[in-house]
């Protein structure tokens, strides 16, 4: 190949490469531009909506509701508008009708403390309100407020032959406090501090059966309240899950799981209570149940273990079996 043909071949190659690059640039530039959707915000005010599902009886707090932009044409007079509604007055109110997550909260769906029907709306389904008298000694010195959870203790003395038996037992656990002294809200000062005051009555949330037990317990002895720690709710929840008391569906949503867990934590506990007798506190007190009045101790014909004829003895005895012979031996005389 001579020099002239080589130069022509290189020139054709350069032209082909340039043409390919020009065509590529032309096709790339003619591609349709990608459209990006601009965020569209509703043209309207912010209204109060539920952050999660709020069943009947839910007490509103800062975590359950919040303000959200809402289309102006869909705003109703019953909605709570940001800048017009006082959030501090809404906190502590009770949901009268169920509210789904993201649904606006209306004025008719809430009941404020002091309004008619507030206590009935605060009760859970199937629950009852029962009031017990307390004092500074039996009511934790006034450090119990609506919304707290308490255990209920019964103190009584059992009469019989000999000294009485003093005992205290915790027979109910995890009862929710609905009101103190006919008030469903805590008293606060101007700087927001809660006022601790002596209370005379406490209204508790209970099942119908537990309400009957509380009523009977008031006639037996003295009732005392024991304030529960917030940390106890987690341990109670773990025990409920381990025992199978909470049936969690496999395909349950997060909202359903939260509702079941809240229900398990707030459920009153009946049974499996603990007790303490006078003998557990002092060696000079009884530890066992005394024989009731009118009942005589077992009597038997006791043979004198030393010598002498048989004599009649009334008192505690122990029957000793030796072969086919059973002998009653006096414990004390």
C-alpha positions in Angstrom: 0.0 0.0 0.0 1.5 3.3 -1.0 1.6 6.4 1.1 -1.3 8.2 -0.7 -3.8 5.4 -0.1 -2.7 5.2 3.6 -3.4 8.9 4.1 -6.9 8.5 2.4 -7.7 5.6 4.7 -6.8 7.4 7.9 -8.8 10.4 6.7 -11.9 8.3 6.1 -11.5 6.7 9.6 -11.3 10.1 11.3 -14.4 11.3 9.4 -16.3 8.2 10.4 -15.4 8.6 14.1 -16.4 12.3 14.0 -19.7 11.5 12.3 -20.5 8.8 14.9 -19.8 11.2 17.8 -21.9 14.0 16.2 -24.8 11.6 15.7 -24.6 10.4 19.3 -24.6 13.9 20.7 -27.6 14.8 18.5 -29.7 11.8 19.7 -28.8 12.4 23.3 -29.8 16.0 23.2 -33.1 15.2 21.6 -34.2 12.9 24.5 -37.4 14.0 26.2 -36.7 15.8 29.6 -37.8 13.9 32.7 -40.6 15.7 34.5 -40.4 16.0 38.3 -43.6 16.3 40.3 -43.5 19.4 42.5 -44.8 18.8 46.0 -48.3 20.2 46.3 -49.4 21.3 49.7 -53.0 21.8 50.6 -54.1 25.4 50.5 -55.7 25.8 53.8 -55.2 26.0 57.6 -53.9 23.4 60.0 -56.5 21.3 61.8 -56.2 18.9 64.7 -56.0 15.2 63.6 -55.4 11.9 65.4 -51.9 10.6 65.1 -53.1 7.0 65.8 -56.5 5.3 66.2 -58.3 6.7 69.3 -60.9 4.3 70.7 -63.7 5.4 73.0 -62.4 6.3 76.5 -58.9 7.4 75.3 -57.5 10.4 77.3 -55.9 12.8 74.9 -52.2 13.6 75.4 -49.5 15.3 73.3 -48.6 12.1 71.5 -52.1 11.2 70.4 -53.0 14.3 68.4 -51.3 17.0 66.3 -51.9 19.7 63.7 -51.8 19.0 60.0 -52.5 21.1 56.8 -56.0 20.6 55.5 -57.7 21.7 52.3 -59.5 25.0 52.9 -62.7 23.8 51.1 -62.9 20.7 53.4 -62.5 22.6 56.7 -65.7 22.4 58.9 -66.7 24.6 61.8 -66.4 21.6 64.2 -62.6 21.2 63.6 -60.0 22.6 65.9 -57.9 25.1 64.0 -54.3 25.9 64.8 -54.0 29.3 66.3 -57.7 29.3 67.4 -57.9 26.2 69.6 -56.1 26.1 73.0 -54.1 22.8 73.0 -53.6 23.0 76.8 -57.4 22.8 77.3 -57.7 19.8 74.9 -55.1 17.7 76.7 -56.9 15.5 79.3 -60.2 15.4 77.5 -61.7 12.0 76.7 -62.7 10.6 73.3 -66.5 10.1 73.1 -66.6 8.6 69.6 -63.9 6.4 67.9 -61.4 8.4 65.8 -59.3 6.7 63.1 -55.7 7.6 62.4 -55.4 10.8 60.3 -59.1 11.8 60.9 -59.8 15.3 62.1 -60.8 15.6 65.7 -64.2 17.3 66.1 -65.6 19.2 69.1 -68.4 16.7 69.5 -66.0 13.7 69.7 -64.4 15.0 73.0 -65.7 15.3 76.5 -63.9 17.7 78.8 -63.4 17.2 82.6 -66.4 18.5 84.5 -68.8 18.0 81.6 -71.7 15.7 81.9 -70.9 12.2 80.9 -67.1 12.7 81.2 -66.7 9.8 83.7 -68.9 7.5 81.7 -66.8 8.2 78.6 -63.5 7.7 80.4 -64.6 4.1 81.4 -63.4 1.3 79.1 -65.9 -1.0 77.6 -67.5 -3.3 80.2 -65.8 -1.4 83.1 -67.4 0.2 86.1 -66.5 3.1 88.5 -66.4 2.4 92.2 -65.5 4.9 95.0 -63.6 4.0 98.1 -62.9 6.2 101.2 -59.3 7.0 102.0 -57.3 9.2 104.3 -53.8 10.6 104.4 -52.6 7.3 105.8 -54.4 5.0 103.4 -54.3 7.3 100.3 -50.5 7.7 100.0 -50.5 11.1 101.6 -52.4 12.7 98.6 -49.8 11.7 96.0 -52.4 9.9 93.9 -53.9 11.6 90.9 -56.3 10.7 88.1 -54.6 8.4 85.6 -52.4 6.7 88.2 -52.6 2.9 88.7 -52.8 1.5 92.3 -53.0 -1.8 94.2 -55.8 -2.3 96.8 -54.9 -3.7 100.2 -57.3 -4.9 102.9 -56.3 -4.8 106.6 -58.4 -6.7 109.1 -58.3 -8.6 112.4 -59.7 -12.1 112.8 -61.3 -12.9 116.1 -61.4 -16.3 117.7 -60.1 -18.2 120.7 -57.0 -16.5 122.0 -55.3 -13.5 120.6 -56.7 -12.0 117.3 -54.9 -12.5 114.0 -53.8 -9.2 112.4 -53.4 -9.4 108.6 -53.1 -7.3 105.5 -53.5 -8.7 102.0 -53.2 -7.2 98.5 -56.2 -8.6 96.8 -56.5 -6.4 93.7 -53.8 -5.0 91.4 -53.4 -2.4 88.7 -56.6 -0.4 89.2 -56.8 2.9 87.3 -57.7 6.0 89.2 -60.5 7.9 87.5 -61.0 10.8 90.0 -60.1 12.0 93.5 -62.6 13.8 95.6 -65.1 14.1 92.7 -62.4 15.8 90.6 -61.2 14.2 87.3 -58.2 16.5 86.9 -55.2 17.5 89.0 -55.0 20.9 90.7 -52.1 23.0 89.4 -50.7 26.4 90.4 -50.0 29.3 88.1 -46.4 28.0 87.4 -47.8 24.6 86.4 -46.8 22.7 89.5 -49.2 20.0 90.8 -50.8 20.7 94.2 -50.6 17.8 96.6 -53.6 17.8 98.9 -55.3 15.4 101.3 -58.1 13.4 99.6 -61.1 11.7 101.1 -62.4 9.5 98.3 -60.9 7.9 95.2 -62.9 6.6 92.2 -61.4 3.5 90.6 -62.0 1.7 87.3 -62.9 -1.9 87.8 -64.8 -4.8 86.2 -68.2 -5.6 87.6 -66.8 -8.6 89.6 -64.0 -6.5 91.0 -66.4 -3.7 91.9 -68.4 -6.2 94.0 -65.3 -7.4 95.8 -64.3 -3.8 96.6 -67.8 -3.1 98.0 -67.7 -6.2 100.2 -64.1 -5.5 101.3 -65.2 -2.1 102.7 -67.4 -3.9 105.2 -64.7 -6.3 106.3 -61.8 -4.0 107.2 -59.8 -0.9 106.1 -58.8 -0.4 102.5 -55.5 1.2 101.6 -54.0 2.2 98.3 -50.5 1.3 97.1 -49.2 3.5 94.2 -47.7 1.5 91.3 -44.6 2.4 89.4 -44.8 3.2 85.7 -42.1 0.5 85.2 -44.5 -2.1 86.4 -46.5 -1.8 83.2 -43.7 -3.3 81.2 -43.2 -6.2 83.5 -46.9 -6.9 83.6 -47.0 -6.8 79.8 -44.2 -9.3 79.5 -45.9 -11.7 81.9 -49.2 -11.4 80.0 -47.4 -12.2 76.7 -45.5 -15.1 78.3 -48.7 -16.6 79.9 -50.7 -16.3 76.7 -53.2 -13.8 78.3 -52.7 -11.5 75.3 -53.5 -13.3 72.0 -51.5 -11.5 69.3 -52.7 -12.3 65.8 -49.9 -13.3 63.4 -51.0 -10.8 60.7 -51.9 -7.9 63.1 -51.1 -4.4 62.1 -49.0 -2.1 64.2 -52.1 -0.2 65.3 -53.8 -3.4 66.3 -50.7 -4.6 68.3 -50.5 -1.2 70.1 -54.2 -1.4 71.0 -53.9 -5.0 72.4 -50.8 -4.1 74.4 -52.4 -0.9 75.9 -55.4 -3.0 76.8 -53.2 -5.7 78.5 -51.3 -3.1 80.5 -54.4 -1.3 81.7 -56.3 -4.4 82.7 -57.0 -4.8 86.4 -55.6 -8.0 88.0 -57.8 -10.1 90.3 -56.4 -13.0 92.3 -52.9 -14.2 93.1 -52.5 -11.6 95.8 -50.0 -11.6 98.6 -50.6 -11.3 102.4 -48.8 -10.6 105.6 -49.9 -11.6 109.1 -49.0 -10.2 112.5 -46.5 -13.1 113.0 -44.5 -12.0 110.0 -44.0 -8.6 111.7 -43.6 -9.5 115.4 -42.8 -12.7 117.2 -45.5 -11.8 119.8 -48.3 -11.9 117.2 -50.2 -14.8 115.8 -49.2 -16.3 112.5 -52.1 -18.8 112.0 -55.9 -18.5 112.0 -57.3 -18.7 115.5 -60.2 -21.1 116.2 -63.5 -19.3 115.8 -65.8 -18.7 118.8 -68.2 -21.5 119.6 -65.9 -24.2 118.2 -64.2 -26.3 120.9 -60.8 -27.8 120.4 -60.7 -31.6 119.9 -60.9 -33.5 123.1 -59.9 -37.1 123.9 -59.2 -39.5 126.7 -55.5 -38.9 127.3 -53.4 -41.5 129.0 -50.9 -40.2 131.5 -47.6 -41.0 129.9 -45.9 -41.3 133.2 -48.2 -43.4 135.4 -51.6 -43.3 136.9 -55.1 -43.8 135.6 -56.5 -42.2 132.5 -57.9 -38.7 132.8 -60.2 -36.5 130.7 -58.3 -33.7 129.0 -59.7 -30.9 126.8 -57.1 -29.2 124.6 -54.7 -29.8 121.7 -53.8 -33.4 121.3 -51.7 -35.5 119.0 -52.8 -39.0 118.0 -49.9 -41.5 118.0 -50.3 -44.8 116.2 -48.3 -47.8 117.4 -49.3 -50.8 115.4 -53.0 -51.3 115.8 -53.1 -49.1 118.9 -53.9 -45.3 118.6 -53.1 -43.1 121.6 -54.0 -39.5 122.1 -51.1 -37.5 123.7 -51.6 -34.0 125.1 -49.5 -31.3 123.6 -49.8 -29.1 126.6 -51.8 -29.2 129.8 
